[in-house]
Amino acid sequence: MKRPDRDFMEEMEALEAAYLASDDPIRQSGFSGGAERWRAERGPILDAVDRSGDFLDVGCANGYLLECLVTWAAEAGLELTPHGLELGSRLIETARRRLPAHAAQLHHGDVWTWQPPRTYDYVYTLSHIAPVGLLGDLLRRLQGWVSPGGRLIVGDYGSRSRGIDPQDMRLVLTTLGFEVAGDAMGGDPHLTAFAWVDC
C-alpha cells in the first residue's frame, strides 16, 4: 500500500509538540474551545455506538477523548473499553498516565505499518490522518481492524476561529466507495461531522 510522503508524516509528528505545549488536557487534544464545546462537538461520536465493546481511537493523542467517551458512554448505560494508537511517543506516554488501568492497550505506532494485536468493535479515526488521495486506502486498511458486526467511524473537525466547516463525511465516504450506515454532526453551529460503516 502506498504511504504518505515524508513531508506529510513530518507534519503529523509536529502536532505532538503543539499539543504538549499546554497542560490542559483539552488543549493537548488539539482543541481550544473549552469543556462545554468539547462535549457538544465530540459527543456525537457516540451516535455510532449502539452496544458495549472495545473502542480503538486511531490518533488518540493524550487519551483524553478516550477517557471522555468511556465516561459519556457509561452515562448511557454502555461500557467501552479504551484502546488507542498514537504516532507521538510523548503523547502516548501521556495517555498511559491518564488511563493507567488500560496502559497496555495504548500503543505507539504508525497507522500505515502498525499491526493490531486484535480486532475491535469500534475503530475511530479522523479524515486528516491521511492525504486526500490515500484516505480510501487507509480506511480500507482500518476496516480490517474492526470485528465482524463492528463499526469504522470517521470524523472531520472544522474550526470556528478559522471559519472552516467540517466536510460532509457521508459524502466523503460514499465517494470513496463505502456504504454509509449512519452519520452525525456536533456543535452549534455544526463544527464536527462523523459517519460510520458497518463491518
Secondary structure by P-SEA (a helix, b strand, c coil): cccccaaaaaaaaaaaaaaaccccccccccccccaaaaaaacccccccccccbbbbbcccccaaaaaaaaaaaaaacbbbbbbbccccaaaaaaaaaacccccccccccccccccccccccbbbbbccccccccaaaaaaaaaaaccccbbbbbbbbbbccccccccaaaaaaaaacccccccccccccccbbbbbbcc
